[in-house]
């Protein structure tokens, strides 16, 4: 937890034109050309910084759940499998290091980037040794945060095999790249999120609820036909026969629709 007076420049102006100053205003512009579709957990109690980071990351077409305490973060981690965690160290109810050690002990392998004002080498070593994938010291540039998110997610894959090849379809989870019948396919962040869930269990049935979890952050309104809309868009881009519908059960990547 960091007092506002001590953080007059928690985030410097970024290369994408976003800046934040505690108690001030900042501009948020969508589309920083991140590889969208991640479900991100942000654990940060500083309101000004949290708002800036949340809006910036959401601008990359990611779904962001923002928690301000360790207790609320634990509850979120009990419910959702996150593609990325952005973690502050000093929180109102304890140390982020304790949370990090706990989630690693529980076998949660989501990549973690620590965001903190702690700039001592010993602090960085402790964070990395506790299971963090990267460490960003405040104040930081939002453009640098973007680059670190992309670097971590590119090299990270929670699957034993990061490239799925299935009947002329190639899904590269590490590079977030899709090729269908030899042609590269461009997907929006939410289209990728749906495909990523399906590709994580090729040939298995994935429920509508599981797909909704990947699409929305806490507090987002979920419309009844949203999953159907994105599955339909994927079929148009990938081929109708590649995603099967099992009515009342869910969807499967592979097999006739």
N, C-alpha and C positions, 0 to 999 in steps of 0.2 A: 504494500500500500504506500502511495507516494503523495505527500501533501502538494496541493496546487502551487503553493509558493515556491516549492523546490523544483517545480517542473514547468517553468515558464516556456520551455521549448521541447516538450516531450516528443513532438513530431516536427521535423523541419519541413519546409516546402519541398514537395517531391517533384520528380521529373515529369509527372503526369499533371501537375498544376494543382495538387491538393495540398493544403496546409492546415495546421491546427494549432491554436493557442488556447490554453485553459481560460475560460471565461470569454473567449472571443468567438469569431465565426469562422467557418471554413466552407470551401466549395467542394461539392461532390459531383463528379462527372462519371457516368457509367462507361464501361467498356475499356478497361485497361489492358484488354487483349490477353487476359490470363486464360489458362486452360480450365474452363469452368466445370461445374458439376460436382464439386466437392461439398461434403457436409462438414462444416468447420465449427469447432468449439473454441470460443474466445473466453478466456478466464482472466478478467481484468476489472479491478474495482474503481479505477479512476474514470469518472464519467466522460470527461472531455476526450481523453485518449481512446477510451472504449468506443465512443460514438464514431470517432474518426476512423479507427481501424475496422470496425464493423462495416461502415458504409463503403470504405475503400475495397475491402475484400468482397463484399456483396456486389460491388461494381464489376468484379470479374466473373459474375454469374454464378457465384457460390451461395449456398444456403448457410447462414451464420446463426448459431445459438450463442448468445452472450450471457455469461454467468459472472456474478460479482463476488462469489464466495466459494470456498472449497466444498462446502456442504452441497450447494446447488450444482456444482460441477460434478461431484460424485453421483448425484441423482441422475444427471444427464448421461453420464458414462454408463450407468446401469441400464439405460434405456436404448441408447443409440450407439451404433458403430461409426465412429467418426473417421473421415479421411485425413483430417489434420487437426491438431490442437495448438493454439497459440496461448501460452501460459505465462502469466505474471508470477513473480516469486513471493512478493510481500502482499498478503491478502488479509482481510479483517479477521478471519478465523484460523489463520495458520500459515504455514509455508508451502509454496508451490512445489518445493523439492519433495516434501512429504507426499503430496498428491502424485507427483511423477513416479516416485519409488513404488507407491502403492499400485498404480495402474500397471506398471511393468511387472510387478510381482503377481498381479492377477492375469498376466498374459495378454494384456491389451497392447497391441503393436502399432497403433496409430502413430504416425510421425509427430514429433513435438518440437515446436520452435519456442524457446524461452524469450520473453520480452521483459526486460527488467532494467532498473537503474543501477543494479549491482555491476560494477565494471572491474572488479579485482580479478586477476588471473585465477586465484583460488576459487572464486565463485563460479567462473566459467568451467573450470575443471570439475567442480562438484556437480554442476548441472549436466555436463556431458557424461560424466561417469554414472550419473543417476538414470541415464537413459534418454536424454534429450538428443535430437538430431541436429539442432543448430541453436545459436545463441545470438540475440540481437540486443544491443545495449541502447537504452534511452539516453539522449534523444536520437531518434532514427528517422531516416528518409523513407517516406511511403513507397517510393520507387524501389528502394533497396529491399523493403519488405516483400514487394511483388516478386523481385528476382529470387529471393531466398525461398519463397513459397514454391515457385516454379522449379527451382533446383531440387528441393527436398522431395516434391511429389514426382518429379521425373525419375529420380533414382530409387524411389520407394515403390514396392509392390507387396501387398499383403498376401498375394497368391503364390503358390509354389511355382507356377508358370505364368509369366507376365504377358505372354502373347498367346492368344487363343485363335486357332485356325479351325474353321468349321464350315464345310460345304461351300468353299469359295469366299468365305467371310474371314477377315483377319482383324482382330481387335487387340491392339497393343496397349495394355493398361499403363505401363510405365511412361510411354510417350504420348498417351491419349490420342492415338491415331487409329483410324478405321479405314479399311480397304475392302470393297465389295466387288467381286469378279474383276479384280485387277485395277479398279478405279478408286482413287482416294475419295472419301466421303466427308463432307464438312457437316459437323453437328453443333447445335447450340449447347450451352452448358447443361440445360435440363434434359435435352435429348441424350447427351452423353451419360448423365446420371442414371437414366432409365436403362440404357444399354449396359452400363457398367454393372448394375445389379444383376441383370440377366446373364451377362458374360461370366460373372463370378460363380454361377451355378449352371453351366451349360448342360442342357438335357434335363434339368430338374425344373420343377414347377416353382415359380416365385409368386407369392401372393400380392394382391393389390396393395395391402397395407405395408408390405416391405418396400415396395416401390415408392409409396407415398412418403415413407420415412426418409428416403434418399432425396426427395424433391423439395421438402419443406423444412424450414426452421421452426422452432417453437413459436407459437403465436401467429403463424401464417394461416390464412384462410384456405381450407382445402375444399375445392369444388368436387362434386361427385363424379364428374366425367374427365377430370384432369389426366389421370393415368391413361384412359382410353385415347385422349387426344394425342399424347406424346407417343404412344405405341403406334397409332395410325401414321404419325409423321415418320417414325423410324421405318415402318413398312414401305412407305413411299420411297425412302432413300436407300434402303438395304435390300428390298424385295419382299413382297408380301408373304411368301412362304417361309421366311426365316424366323418369324415369331408366331408361335401357336397360341391360341386362346383356349383355355379350358374353363368354360363358363361356370361361374360360381366358385372357382378354385384359384385361378391366376393365369400366369403367362409362362411360356417356355421358349428359350432360344434354341431353335432347331426343331424341324418337323413342320408339317403342313398346318397352316392357320385355320 
